[in-house]
Amino acid sequence: MPDIRNFKVEDWGLIEYMTCHEKQLVYRDRRLADEIPDTLALLEHPAVITMGRRGDRDNSIINPGPVPVVQTERGGDVTYHGPGQ
């Protein structure tokens, strides 16, 4: 079990989904290389819909309107992310 006394908390504020995703991948790689401690990122995204590997845009999203839809490598289907979550 990780030592919870040795972690940091960062406030990333309101951050675009893809910018955040790329930053998380960098943090993951740095953590796996033991360059940084465990990190809890506090953040929210402007409205965005993410579609995981099991998602099918034709079957899952009727009309997202101005909300962007982003394909991701994560599992799952369709998830809405927005301010305040």
C-alpha positions in Angstrom: 0.0 0.0 0.0 1.4 3.5 -0.9 2.5 5.7 1.9 -0.2 8.4 1.9 2.0 10.8 3.8 4.2 11.3 0.8 1.9 12.7 -1.9 1.2 16.1 -3.3 -2.0 17.9 -4.3 -2.1 20.2 -7.3 -4.9 22.5 -8.3 -5.1 22.5 -12.1 -8.3 24.6 -12.2 -10.4 24.7 -15.3 -8.4 22.8 -18.0 -9.3 21.6 -21.5 -9.8 17.8 -21.5 -7.0 17.0 -24.0 -4.5 19.3 -22.3 -5.3 17.6 -19.0 -5.1 14.1 -20.5 -1.6 14.8 -22.0 -0.5 16.2 -18.7 -1.7 13.1 -16.8 0.2 10.8 -19.2 3.4 12.8 -18.4 2.7 12.6 -14.7 2.0 8.8 -15.0 5.3 8.2 -16.8 7.2 10.4 -14.3 5.6 8.5 -11.4 6.4 5.1 -12.9 10.0 6.3 -13.2 9.8 7.3 -9.5 10.6 10.9 -10.4 7.6 12.4 -8.5 5.4 11.3 -5.6 1.8 10.2 -5.9 -0.2 13.2 -7.0 -3.8 14.2 -6.6 -4.9 16.7 -9.3 -8.0 18.8 -8.6 -9.5 20.0 -11.8 -12.6 20.5 -13.9 -13.1 20.6 -17.6 -15.2 22.9 -19.9 -18.1 20.8 -21.3 -16.8 17.8 -23.2 -18.0 14.3 -24.0 -15.4 11.6 -24.0 -15.9 8.3 -25.9 -14.0 5.3 -24.7 -13.0 2.1 -26.6 -16.5 0.6 -26.3 -18.2 3.8 -27.5 -20.0 4.2 -30.7 -20.9 7.7 -31.7 -23.7 6.7 -34.0 -25.4 4.7 -31.2 -24.5 6.8 -28.2 -24.8 10.5 -29.0 -27.9 11.9 -30.6 -26.8 15.6 -31.0 -24.0 17.0 -28.8 -24.6 20.5 -30.1 -21.6 22.7 -29.3 -20.1 20.2 -26.9 -17.0 18.6 -28.4 -16.7 14.8 -28.5 -13.2 13.4 -27.9 -12.2 9.8 -28.6 -10.0 8.3 -25.8 -8.1 5.1 -25.2 -9.9 4.5 -21.8 -12.4 1.8 -21.4 -16.1 2.5 -21.2 -18.6 4.1 -23.4 -19.6 7.8 -23.3 -19.0 10.2 -20.4 -20.0 13.8 -20.1 -17.5 16.1 -18.2 -18.3 19.7 -17.3 -17.6 22.5 -14.9 -18.6 21.8 -11.3 -18.0 18.1 -11.5 
